[in-house]
Structures are given as C-alpha cells and as structure tokens.
Amino acid sequence: MVSRIRDHIDLLEEDNLAHMGRPGSIEGTRELIEYPYIVVYRVDEERREIVVVSVLHGARHREGPEG
C-alpha cells in the first residue's frame, strides 16, 4: 500500500499533473485519493514543488475549519 501511495505522489511531480487531486477541505490544499487513504498536499508554484501535508485513512473523522 505504501508503494502505491508513493507512486501517486510521484505523479504529482509532473508539471501538468500537480493539480490532479480534488480541492481540499482546507483552503490551499488538494486531496489525492488512494483508497482507503487521502493524501493532503499543497502545490508551491513559486518553488515548483509539492508539499505533502498528511496522509489520512479515509474513515478517520476530520474536522473542518468551522470546528
């Protein structure tokens, strides 16, 4: 499973694929699904890099900005 997640993250390094994840629940993030996990990441356009914020299990309860 870890290798599949890593492979998906590696795809994000391609210029035209950096934004392939859906918009995240936190402003400025994107989410890439590798069932049952969610990779939360940011695209730093200036530095031309992907920053993985977290990898969460999809069944885990996440609180939004409203608490």
C-alpha positions, 0 to 999 in steps of 0.5 A: 500500500505504501508503494502505491501511495508513493507512486501517486505522489510521484505523479504529482511531480509532473508539471501538468499533473500537480493539480490532479487531486480534488480541492481540499477541505482546507483552503490551499490544499488538494486531496489525492485519493488512494483508497482507503487513504487521502493524501493532503498536499499543497502545490508551491508554484513559486518553488515548483514543488509539492508539499505533502501535508498528511496522509489520512485513512479515509474513515478517520473523522476530520474536522473542518475549519468551522470546528 
